[in-house]
Amino acid sequence: MIANFFNQTKPINFLLLSILVFIIYFAALINVNSEALNFFFFVKKSVFLFFAILVVFVVNFIIRKNALTEDNSYAILFYIILCSYFPNSFINEAVFISNFILLLAFRRIYSLRSSIQTKEKIFDSAFWIGIASIFYVWSFFYLILVYGAILIFRKIDWRNFLIPLIGIFTPIFLAYTYLLAFDDLERFNNLWILKFDLSLEAYNSSHFLLPLAFIGIMALIAIVPTTKRSLLAKIDFKATWTLLIVHLMISLIVVIIAPEKNGSELIFLFFPLSVLFANYLQVISRYWIKESIIYIFILMIINNLL
């Protein structure tokens, strides 16, 4: 029943998914938030709720515009479910903002498969990555994804290799100029302290270990048949799928080197994983298996709330 309902993109789907985001966000505030409750708190969280819901439409736009999945709502459903597993992804403001801005970059990166406004897309994507890096420094790793798109989509031109550097340094230079004007360069310097931690001990608790193990197993199961299917697809989808795998690998690196592992950093994995899982459901021909997978994903939410 659930698989059949989300096997379409109707307005009712987005309404229900937006309500689901609201419920998950509210639950995150109750279970994770440690800030003082005042007027400013409610205004700020209302703004973040708006952007959390907006993410649903941005993710859907990227997927539909670039045909990353068939015409269904599976990817958005998986994205929201993954957010529910790790509620800190809503609470950590710097990571949340950085991820939202990166989605705007991904929108331009994946659209490089077409030959329209190639240089503008390359600049825009790197520009957004530069802004995202100001909020979360390790976001600059996604510049690799820009160069990956240039190579994979065969937009090879010496100017296309130079433009991303100009794009990413433009917002950084503007931030430097702004803080220099207010004599606050120490704040700028603090933004670029490359702290990292390769330890994964923080994930040993059951709230992390069980969903991470489940997601990891599902990703390993899904990646083989979906990649095999992409090899038989048209050339443009094959290239797009290759870029998605590169995207997943970069996101995994960003998560592993994150200086603070509280679950919020896992948000960088949600977009490529949700597309991967959605394509896996499309490969499965037996309806009851699709239903079972979605129900298991939903049941994992209950585990996280206990």
Contacts in CASP RR format, 6 or more apart in sequence:
PFRMAT RR
TARGET T0000
AUTHOR 0000-0000-0000
METHOD contacts of the structure
MODEL  1
MIANFFNQTKPINFLLLSILVFIIYFAALINVNSEALNFFFFVKKSVFLF
FAILVVFVVNFIIRKNALTEDNSYAILFYIILCSYFPNSFINEAVFISNF
ILLLAFRRIYSLRSSIQTKEKIFDSAFWIGIASIFYVWSFFYLILVYGAI
LIFRKIDWRNFLIPLIGIFTPIFLAYTYLLAFDDLERFNNLWILKFDLSL
EAYNSSHFLLPLAFIGIMALIAIVPTTKRSLLAKIDFKATWTLLIVHLMI
SLIVVIIAPEKNGSELIFLFFPLSVLFANYLQVISRYWIKESIIYIFILM
IINNLL
1 291 0 8 1.000
2 291 0 8 1.000
2 294 0 8 1.000
2 295 0 8 1.000
2 298 0 8 1.000
3 281 0 8 1.000
3 287 0 8 1.000
3 290 0 8 1.000
3 291 0 8 1.000
3 294 0 8 1.000
4 287 0 8 1.000
5 13 0 8 1.000
6 13 0 8 1.000
6 72 0 8 1.000
6 73 0 8 1.000
6 74 0 8 1.000
6 77 0 8 1.000
6 294 0 8 1.000
7 72 0 8 1.000
7 73 0 8 1.000
7 74 0 8 1.000
8 71 0 8 1.000
8 72 0 8 1.000
8 73 0 8 1.000
9 60 0 8 1.000
9 64 0 8 1.000
9 71 0 8 1.000
9 72 0 8 1.000
9 73 0 8 1.000
13 73 0 8 1.000
13 76 0 8 1.000
14 56 0 8 1.000
14 57 0 8 1.000
14 60 0 8 1.000
14 73 0 8 1.000
14 76 0 8 1.000
17 56 0 8 1.000
17 73 0 8 1.000
17 76 0 8 1.000
17 77 0 8 1.000
17 80 0 8 1.000
18 53 0 8 1.000
18 56 0 8 1.000
20 80 0 8 1.000
21 49 0 8 1.000
21 52 0 8 1.000
21 53 0 8 1.000
21 55 0 8 1.000
21 56 0 8 1.000
21 80 0 8 1.000
21 83 0 8 1.000
22 49 0 8 1.000
22 53 0 8 1.000
24 80 0 8 1.000
24 83 0 8 1.000
24 84 0 8 1.000
24 87 0 8 1.000
24 90 0 8 1.000
25 48 0 8 1.000
25 49 0 8 1.000
25 52 0 8 1.000
25 90 0 8 1.000
27 84 0 8 1.000
27 87 0 8 1.000
27 305 0 8 1.000
28 87 0 8 1.000
28 88 0 8 1.000
28 90 0 8 1.000
28 91 0 8 1.000
29 45 0 8 1.000
29 90 0 8 1.000
29 91 0 8 1.000
31 87 0 8 1.000
31 305 0 8 1.000
32 87 0 8 1.000
32 88 0 8 1.000
32 90 0 8 1.000
32 91 0 8 1.000
33 91 0 8 1.000
35 41 0 8 1.000
48 90 0 8 1.000
48 93 0 8 1.000
48 96 0 8 1.000
51 96 0 8 1.000
51 100 0 8 1.000
52 90 0 8 1.000
52 96 0 8 1.000
54 100 0 8 1.000
55 79 0 8 1.000
55 100 0 8 1.000
55 103 0 8 1.000
56 76 0 8 1.000
56 79 0 8 1.000
56 80 0 8 1.000
58 100 0 8 1.000
58 103 0 8 1.000
58 104 0 8 1.000
58 107 0 8 1.000
59 75 0 8 1.000
59 76 0 8 1.000
59 79 0 8 1.000
59 103 0 8 1.000
59 271 0 8 1.000
59 274 0 8 1.000
60 73 0 8 1.000
60 75 0 8 1.000
60 76 0 8 1.000
61 107 0 8 1.000
62 68 0 8 1.000
62 103 0 8 1.000
62 106 0 8 1.000
62 107 0 8 1.000
62 110 0 8 1.000
62 271 0 8 1.000
63 69 0 8 1.000
63 75 0 8 1.000
63 76 0 8 1.000
63 275 0 8 1.000
63 278 0 8 1.000
64 71 0 8 1.000
65 107 0 8 1.000
65 110 0 8 1.000
65 111 0 8 1.000
66 110 0 8 1.000
66 111 0 8 1.000
66 113 0 8 1.000
66 240 0 8 1.000
67 237 0 8 1.000
67 240 0 8 1.000
68 75 0 8 1.000
68 110 0 8 1.000
68 240 0 8 1.000
68 244 0 8 1.000
68 275 0 8 1.000
68 278 0 8 1.000
68 279 0 8 1.000
69 75 0 8 1.000
69 275 0 8 1.000
69 278 0 8 1.000
69 279 0 8 1.000
69 282 0 8 1.000
70 282 0 8 1.000
72 278 0 8 1.000
72 281 0 8 1.000
72 282 0 8 1.000
74 277 0 8 1.000
74 278 0 8 1.000
74 281 0 8 1.000
74 282 0 8 1.000
75 274 0 8 1.000
75 275 0 8 1.000
75 277 0 8 1.000
75 278 0 8 1.000
76 274 0 8 1.000
77 294 0 8 1.000
78 273 0 8 1.000
78 274 0 8 1.000
78 277 0 8 1.000
78 278 0 8 1.000
78 297 0 8 1.000
79 270 0 8 1.000
79 271 0 8 1.000
79 274 0 8 1.000
81 297 0 8 1.000
81 298 0 8 1.000
81 300 0 8 1.000
81 301 0 8 1.000
82 215 0 8 1.000
82 266 0 8 1.000
82 269 0 8 1.000
82 270 0 8 1.000
82 273 0 8 1.000
82 274 0 8 1.000
83 89 0 8 1.000
83 90 0 8 1.000
83 267 0 8 1.000
83 270 0 8 1.000
84 301 0 8 1.000
84 304 0 8 1.000
85 211 0 8 1.000
85 215 0 8 1.000
85 300 0 8 1.000
85 301 0 8 1.000
85 304 0 8 1.000
86 208 0 8 1.000
86 211 0 8 1.000
86 263 0 8 1.000
86 264 0 8 1.000
86 266 0 8 1.000
86 267 0 8 1.000
87 304 0 8 1.000
88 262 0 8 1.000
88 263 0 8 1.000
88 264 0 8 1.000
89 95 0 8 1.000
89 96 0 8 1.000
89 99 0 8 1.000
89 263 0 8 1.000
89 264 0 8 1.000
89 266 0 8 1.000
89 267 0 8 1.000
89 270 0 8 1.000
90 96 0 8 1.000
91 264 0 8 1.000
92 262 0 8 1.000
92 264 0 8 1.000
94 135 0 8 1.000
94 136 0 8 1.000
95 135 0 8 1.000
95 136 0 8 1.000
95 264 0 8 1.000
95 265 0 8 1.000
95 267 0 8 1.000
96 264 0 8 1.000
96 267 0 8 1.000
97 132 0 8 1.000
97 135 0 8 1.000
97 136 0 8 1.000
98 132 0 8 1.000
98 133 0 8 1.000
98 135 0 8 1.000
98 136 0 8 1.000
98 139 0 8 1.000
99 132 0 8 1.000
99 267 0 8 1.000
99 268 0 8 1.000
99 270 0 8 1.000
101 128 0 8 1.000
101 131 0 8 1.000
101 132 0 8 1.000
101 135 0 8 1.000
101 139 0 8 1.000
102 128 0 8 1.000
102 129 0 8 1.000
102 132 0 8 1.000
102 139 0 8 1.000
102 142 0 8 1.000
102 268 0 8 1.000
103 271 0 8 1.000
104 128 0 8 1.000
105 124 0 8 1.000
105 125 0 8 1.000
105 126 0 8 1.000
105 127 0 8 1.000
105 128 0 8 1.000
105 129 0 8 1.000
105 132 0 8 1.000
105 142 0 8 1.000
105 146 0 8 1.000
106 125 0 8 1.000
106 145 0 8 1.000
106 247 0 8 1.000
106 271 0 8 1.000
108 121 0 8 1.000
108 122 0 8 1.000
108 124 0 8 1.000
108 125 0 8 1.000
108 128 0 8 1.000
109 121 0 8 1.000
109 125 0 8 1.000
109 145 0 8 1.000
109 146 0 8 1.000
109 149 0 8 1.000
109 243 0 8 1.000
110 149 0 8 1.000
110 240 0 8 1.000
110 243 0 8 1.000
111 121 0 8 1.000
112 118 0 8 1.000
112 121 0 8 1.000
112 122 0 8 1.000
112 125 0 8 1.000
112 149 0 8 1.000
112 150 0 8 1.000
112 153 0 8 1.000
112 155 0 8 1.000
113 153 0 8 1.000
113 236 0 8 1.000
113 239 0 8 1.000
113 240 0 8 1.000
118 155 0 8 1.000
118 160 0 8 1.000
119 159 0 8 1.000
119 160 0 8 1.000
119 163 0 8 1.000
122 146 0 8 1.000
122 150 0 8 1.000
122 155 0 8 1.000
122 160 0 8 1.000
122 163 0 8 1.000
122 164 0 8 1.000
123 163 0 8 1.000
123 164 0 8 1.000
123 166 0 8 1.000
123 167 0 8 1.000
125 146 0 8 1.000
125 149 0 8 1.000
125 164 0 8 1.000
126 143 0 8 1.000
126 146 0 8 1.000
126 163 0 8 1.000
126 164 0 8 1.000
126 165 0 8 1.000
126 166 0 8 1.000
126 167 0 8 1.000
126 168 0 8 1.000
127 167 0 8 1.000
127 168 0 8 1.000
127 170 0 8 1.000
127 171 0 8 1.000
129 139 0 8 1.000
129 140 0 8 1.000
129 142 0 8 1.000
129 143 0 8 1.000
129 146 0 8 1.000
129 168 0 8 1.000
130 139 0 8 1.000
130 140 0 8 1.000
130 167 0 8 1.000
130 168 0 8 1.000
130 169 0 8 1.000
130 170 0 8 1.000
130 171 0 8 1.000
130 172 0 8 1.000
131 171 0 8 1.000
132 139 0 8 1.000
132 142 0 8 1.000
133 139 0 8 1.000
133 140 0 8 1.000
133 168 0 8 1.000
133 172 0 8 1.000
134 171 0 8 1.000
134 172 0 8 1.000
134 175 0 8 1.000
134 191 0 8 1.000
137 191 0 8 1.000
137 192 0 8 1.000
137 193 0 8 1.000
137 194 0 8 1.000
138 194 0 8 1.000
138 196 0 8 1.000
138 254 0 8 1.000
138 257 0 8 1.000
138 258 0 8 1.000
139 254 0 8 1.000
140 168 0 8 1.000
141 250 0 8 1.000
141 253 0 8 1.000
141 254 0 8 1.000
142 250 0 8 1.000
142 254 0 8 1.000
143 164 0 8 1.000
143 168 0 8 1.000
144 246 0 8 1.000
144 250 0 8 1.000
145 243 0 8 1.000
145 246 0 8 1.000
145 247 0 8 1.000
145 250 0 8 1.000
146 164 0 8 1.000
147 161 0 8 1.000
147 164 0 8 1.000
148 243 0 8 1.000
148 246 0 8 1.000
149 155 0 8 1.000
149 243 0 8 1.000
150 156 0 8 1.000
150 160 0 8 1.000
150 161 0 8 1.000
150 164 0 8 1.000
152 239 0 8 1.000
152 242 0 8 1.000
152 243 0 8 1.000
152 246 0 8 1.000
153 239 0 8 1.000
153 243 0 8 1.000
175 188 0 8 1.000
175 191 0 8 1.000
176 185 0 8 1.000
176 188 0 8 1.000
179 185 0 8 1.000
179 187 0 8 1.000
179 188 0 8 1.000
180 188 0 8 1.000
195 259 0 8 1.000
196 257 0 8 1.000
196 258 0 8 1.000
196 259 0 8 1.000
197 257 0 8 1.000
197 258 0 8 1.000
197 259 0 8 1.000
197 260 0 8 1.000
197 261 0 8 1.000
198 256 0 8 1.000
198 257 0 8 1.000
199 261 0 8 1.000
200 256 0 8 1.000
200 261 0 8 1.000
202 208 0 8 1.000
202 261 0 8 1.000
202 262 0 8 1.000
203 209 0 8 1.000
203 212 0 8 1.000
203 261 0 8 1.000
207 304 0 8 1.000
208 263 0 8 1.000
210 300 0 8 1.000
210 303 0 8 1.000
211 300 0 8 1.000
211 303 0 8 1.000
211 304 0 8 1.000
212 266 0 8 1.000
214 296 0 8 1.000
214 300 0 8 1.000
215 273 0 8 1.000
218 277 0 8 1.000
218 280 0 8 1.000
218 293 0 8 1.000
219 273 0 8 1.000
219 276 0 8 1.000
219 277 0 8 1.000
221 280 0 8 1.000
222 276 0 8 1.000
222 277 0 8 1.000
222 279 0 8 1.000
222 280 0 8 1.000
223 245 0 8 1.000
223 276 0 8 1.000
225 280 0 8 1.000
225 283 0 8 1.000
226 241 0 8 1.000
226 276 0 8 1.000
226 279 0 8 1.000
226 280 0 8 1.000
226 283 0 8 1.000
227 241 0 8 1.000
227 245 0 8 1.000
229 279 0 8 1.000
229 283 0 8 1.000
230 237 0 8 1.000
230 238 0 8 1.000
230 241 0 8 1.000
230 242 0 8 1.000
231 238 0 8 1.000
233 241 0 8 1.000
244 272 0 8 1.000
244 275 0 8 1.000
244 276 0 8 1.000
245 272 0 8 1.000
247 271 0 8 1.000
247 272 0 8 1.000
248 269 0 8 1.000
248 272 0 8 1.000
248 273 0 8 1.000
248 276 0 8 1.000
251 268 0 8 1.000
251 269 0 8 1.000
251 271 0 8 1.000
251 272 0 8 1.000
252 269 0 8 1.000
254 265 0 8 1.000
254 268 0 8 1.000
255 265 0 8 1.000
255 266 0 8 1.000
255 268 0 8 1.000
255 269 0 8 1.000
258 265 0 8 1.000
280 293 0 8 1.000
281 290 0 8 1.000
281 293 0 8 1.000
281 294 0 8 1.000
284 290 0 8 1.000
284 293 0 8 1.000
END
